[in-house]
Amino acid sequence: QVQLVESGGGFVQAGDSLRLSCAASGRTFSSYAMGWFRQAPGKEREFVATIRWSTTRTYYADSVKGRFTISRDNAKNTVYLQMNSLKPEDTAVYYCAARVDAGLPYAKSEAYGYWGQGTQVTVSS
């Protein structure tokens, strides 16, 4: 089992920044990558970004590319999502997830076997 706890969400104005954190514990070695997803009211959960534990390789959704940065601290088993130039359309519950299935595309939620409880990000215009 892998336990994931997100923090750092909040209410901000458009153009502001936030940094989300995801602390992982338990059998973290069972996952080889971490990801962030988000879900806005009335919409499906969507991929935001992913990073591997062992390399610096990262991937982003087009909607956040250039504004969001995913990073990790292996010593702390923590993954971060730095969000800059926030827009009202970034408003959503953000979820951290541990990817356990390398055979599925990284943007597919089915590739992730463990999820955090989510943290709310609200961006006001």
Helices and strands as residue ranges (DSSP letters): E 2-7, E 10-13, E 18-26, G 28-30, E 33-39, E 46-52, E 58-60, E 68-73, G 74-76, E 78-83, G 88-90, E 92-99, G 109-111, E 112-115, E 119-124
